[in-house]
Amino acid sequence: MKYFMDKTIVFCLIILFSNKIMAQDPQLSQFYASPIYTNPAFAGAAKKIRFTANARNQYTGLNKTYRTAVASLDAYIPSMQSGLGFLASTDQAGDGYLTAINIGGVYAYNLSINRNWNANFGILAEIRQRSYDFNKFIFGDQLDPVLGYTGKPSAEISPSEIRTFPNFSAGALVYNEYFYAGIASHNLIEPNQSFILTDNTGQAYILPRRYTIHTGANIPLNNARFETNKIYLSPNVLFMKQRDFYQINIGTYIKKQTLTVGMWYRQTSRNADAIIFLAGLRFKNFRIGYSYDLTISNARTATVGSHELSIGFDFKTPTSSRSRMGKPIKCPDL
């Protein structure tokens, strides 16, 4: 009977959190290892064909909590002076009870202001789908006082199992060889994502806008002649706000040849949340990174921490006019 009660409790929690409070977008710790997810204006900024993928397992001290995966592909198109991209993500809460899948396309205009400065303006259009596995729930009319669970279909009224809706995001980015800064707004139309109520009149059932402001610098620590021998210190700040919740991430990276190491401090609107440790390796066309979020809030005894793995592949963009490529952005994507 405890098994049935556990499932009933989970069901109640899903309905409560899906419909009675404002939801929040899943977040990554390796922001620049998944640049388009952070800001759609990053599309094309690397001036190459770039594939990235991130997998995150959050709060590993709890049983099957939040698991997020993000993949993106973007490329610079010289003839259009633009970046085009594709973004897909999935997020699971619990033992597959609640799942979100997002698929979208990205366009970013890459403007060369002068020899040193560049500006990008991007937009992301996507389709989002939220669903839950109705077969994993147990209702009262499926229980027999003697036999227990009967396996018969429930006659109780149930909300829709799938919610599909469009969503849009936009961003801007400015950068040169040593500095970059950007701003992005996600969930521009604040779509209704409720399973039960389908009208758009109640603010309590929408996905609120999420604002991101990020900036960083690349400071060379030596005077090496070749780029591969240079050592960079890269301090960064990233601020995000969604409704009444916000977080600020302050940290730095050190890059030397193939190795990147870094550490961040994350403060939320409620408490000091985590210290993030990162290490990554970059080769000619491939990079891999790992980060660990060490929880420092009062929840540390239960949540333990979060693991995140990223990979990336880079390929040159075919072009007959290198002068139209512009300079690629240098941000700490490993």
N, C-alpha and C positions, 0 to 999 in steps of 0.2 A: 504493500500500500504506500510505503514511503516513496517508491519509484513514481507512482502515479501522482502523488502530491507534489513531488519535485517538478514534474512536467507541467502541472497545473500552475504552480507558482511562476515558472518561467514564462508560460503563456500570458499570465496576468501582467508580468513585468514588461513583456514585449508590447502588449497593447497599450500599457500606460506610457511607456517611453516613446512609442511611435506616434501617439496621438495627443497626449496631454502636455507635452513640453516641447520646446524648440530643440530640434536635432542639431548636431554639429558634424562637420565634415571630418573624415579621418585625416590625420596629419602624419608627416614623415619627419624623421630627424635628419636625414641626409637630403636637405632641401635642394642643393645644387646637383645632386646625382640624379634627380628627377626634375629638371628645370621647367619643363612645360607645365607640370602639375603645380609648381610654385607660382609661375607667371607665364601666361601664353605668349607674352612678348619675347620670350627666349627662343621661339621657333626661328631657325635660320641664323641665330646669333653666332653659332660656332663656325659658320661658313663651311660646313661639311655635311655629309649624311651621318646622322647620329641615332643610334638605338640605345635606349636605357631601360632598365627593369629594376624594380625595388620590391622586396618582400619583407614584411614587418609582422612580428609576433609580439603583441603588447601585453604587459602585465602577466608574465609567465608564471608567477606564483599562484595565480588563480587557474581554475580548470576551464580550458577552452573559452577564452574571452574574445579578444579582438585580433583578427588576422587580416592584413591588408596587402594587396599586391597592385603595383602600378607599372605599366609598360608604355613607352612612347617611341615614336619614330618621327624625326624631322629632318628636313633638308633645305639648303639654301638654293634658290633658283635665280641665277645671275640675270637672265633675261627679264625677269619680273622684279628684280631687286627685292625679293620677298622670300619668306620662309613658309613652307607648308609642312604640316605635321598631322600625326594621328596619336590619340591618347586613349588608353583603356585602363580601367581599374575595377577591382572587386574588393568588397569588404564584408567580412562575416562576423557576426556577434553571436556568441554562444556556440553550441554544437550544431551549427548550420541552421538554427532557427530563423534568423533574420539575415538576409543577404542583399547587398546592393551591388549592382553592376552598372558601370558608366562607359559609354563609347562615344567618342567625339572627334571632330576634325578641327585643326588649328590653322589660322592664316595670320602672318605677321609681316607688315611692311618694314623693311630695313632701310633706314634713311642715313646716308653718309653726310653729316653736317659739314665737316671739313676733314683735313688730313688726320686729325686726332680724335675727333668726337663722332659718335654714332648714336642714333636713336631708333628704337623699335616700337611699333604699336601693333598689338596682337589681339585677336578675338578667338574664343573657343566656343563652338556650338556642339552640344552633346545630347544624347538620349540617356536618361537614367531609368533604371528599373529596380524597384525594391520588392522583395518577395519573402515569404516565410513558408516553411514546410508544414502544411496543415496536418499531414499524417503523423507528425511527431507529438501532437497534442492529444490529451485524454480528457473527454468531457463526461459529465455525470451520467448521461444516458447510455454510456458505453461500459458502465460498471455494474456488475451484478453482486448483491450482498453475499452470495455464496461462491460464485465462480470467479469473481474479480473482473478483470478486463475481458470483454466478450469479442472485441474485434469488429463489431457491427458499426456501420456508418452512423455518425451522429446526426440527429435531427435538429440540434440546436442551431440557431441562426449564427452564421459566421460572417465576418467581414471578407472583403476581397483578398485573395492570396497574393495578387500582383498589382503593383502600382507603377505605371510607366508615364513619364512626362519629359518634356524638353527642358534644357537648362543652358544658360549662356554665361560666359565670363570674359573679361577684357583686362588688358594690362598695358603698361608702358615701361620702357627701359631706356636708360641713357648710360653710356660707358665710353671709356678710353682705355689706354694701355694699363693704367694704374688704378682706375676707380670705376665703380659701377653702382647704380641705384635704380630701383624700380618700385612700381606700385601696381597692385592688381585688385580687382573686385570680382569675386565669384558669386554665383547664384544671383545674377542681375535681376531676373524677373521674380525672384523669391517664390519658386513653384510650390504648389500644394503637394505634399507627399503622403498624406494620411491614407490609411487603409479603409477607414470607416467613413469619414466625411469627404465628399468629393467636390464640395463647393469651395470657392476661393475667397470667402468673406471673412473667415476666422483667422486672425493672425497667429493663433496658437497652433496651427497645423501647417504652417509654411516652413520651407527651408530658408533660413535668414541669410542675408548677404554676409559674405566673409571678406574682410579687407586685409590686404597684406602690404606692408612696406618693408623693403629690404635694401641694405646698402653694405658695401665692403670695399676693400682696397687691396692692391698687390704691392707690397713693399719689398724691393730687392735687398737682400742682406749681403751680397757680395758683388764683385765687379767682373764676374766670369764673362768671357768673350762669347761663348756659345750658350744659347738658350737652355740646352739640356743640362748645363753645369750650374745654372743659376739657382740660388736658394731664395724662396719667397716667404715672407710673413704676410698672412692674409687675415686681418681682423674683420669681423662681420657682426652685423646686428639685423635681426629679423623680428618684426612685430606683426601679430595677427589679432584681429578682433572679429568676433561673431556674436551679434546681439550684446548681451551683458558679460560675455566671457572674453577674456583676452589672454594672450601669452606673449612674452618677450624673450628672445633668445640672443644671448651675447656670447661670443666665442672667437676663437682664432684657429687658423690652420698654419702649418709649416710644410712647405713643399720643397723637396730636394730630389732631383732626378725622378726616379720611379716611385718614390715613397712620399705619402702624405699622411700626417698625423694631426689630430685636432681635438679640441675640447670645448664644449659649450655649457653654459648655465641657463636653465629655463625657469622663468618665473611666471606663474599664472596669476589670474585676478584674485585667487583665493590663498595661494601659498607658494613657497619655494618648492618647485616640482621635481626637478631632476638635474643631474650632471651627465652630460653626454660625452662619451669617449669614442673617437673614430680613428680608424687606420685604413689606408688604402694603397693599392699598387697600380701604377699605370705603365703600360707597355706601348708599343707602337700603335696598335689599333684596338687595344683591349684594356679595360680597367675593371678593378673589383674593389669593393669596400665593405667594411663591417663596422657597425656602431652598436654601442650598448648604452641604454638609458638607465643610469643608476638612480632609483627613486630616493629622494631625500625628504619627502613630505611625511606626514603622519601615517600615510598608507603604505609605507615601505615594508612593514612586517607582513602584509598580505599580498602585495603586488610584486615584490622582488624587483623586477626590472623589465626592460623590453629589448628585443634583439631586432636588428635590421641589416639586411644584406642587399647590396646593389652591384650590378654589372653594367658594362657599357661597351659598345663597339663603335668605332669611328671609321668613315671612309671618305676619301676625297670626292668633292662634287665635280663632275665632268663639266668643263667650261673651256671655251676658246679665248676668253677675255678675262685674264686674271685681274685686270685693273678694276673690274666691276665688282669684285668680290668684297672689297672693304676689309677692315681688320676684324679678326674674330675676337669675341669677348674672352677675357681671362678670369674666370671665376673658379672657385675651388670645387670642381666636380670630380676631383681625384686625378 
